[in-house]
């Protein structure tokens, strides 16, 4: 009896699954035109002069469509203002099958105001359908950031205190601004980690400070250390004898050319020292 009921339920589930799938089918005939943005977010550097926002028309070859869009900065904490921070020549775009660029001209004001954002939204029209990607957020990345000398990609040489040479490490770390904190940078890539930590920079004293106890996650997962809660790496100030201090900051030095030196960089894993490093940070050329 249980087998018969179970078999009937399987047949019913299969029918429902097929029926549910059929509802999602989209038949794309030669008359259909689909319009959307190629990406839902675009970053343009303030000193780039201009940037392209790509719009596509999915259709049979040779089709065209004239599409209107609107510009808005509603809902952003740091809104970009048209005519002050950027200009766009027209709010309509003539599309043919494939991609076309909406050109955003950036006004570089030589004043630090942080990253600014606005939105373009495609408007409904006759003869085409809008895709789900009918809106794009454009971020104007401020090139006057007070920490711009230290924003970018670094090759980090991390020689080991424990077994110099054999246990040395090399990291590629990307630094980026922390919104709302012009004296802080986010550091991603330490110890092969994809989890960021926060550093505070003092350009008068030319120091970089990392607060103790920051978790950079499963930093060495690619090496087989991937047990969450056990193999996670915590960053502290460490010493040559492989002791560490849970209270003191790690403090390094800055150079005007963007390079940095940060010594006593200690990784603690499951309560024990993974290693202590004296790190040299060399900024890559743009």
PyMOL commands that set and color helices and strands:
alter all, ss='L'
color gray80, all
select helices_A, chain A and resi 2-23+46-48+148-150+190-192+221-223
alter helices_A, ss='H'
color red, helices_A
select strands_A, chain A and resi 34-37+41-45+50-58+64-72+86-87+92-96+98-106+116-122+129-130+135-141+152-160+169-178+181-188+197-202+207-210+214-215+233-238+244-245+250-254+260-269+272-283
alter strands_A, ss='S'
color yellow, strands_A
deselect
rebuild
show_as cartoon
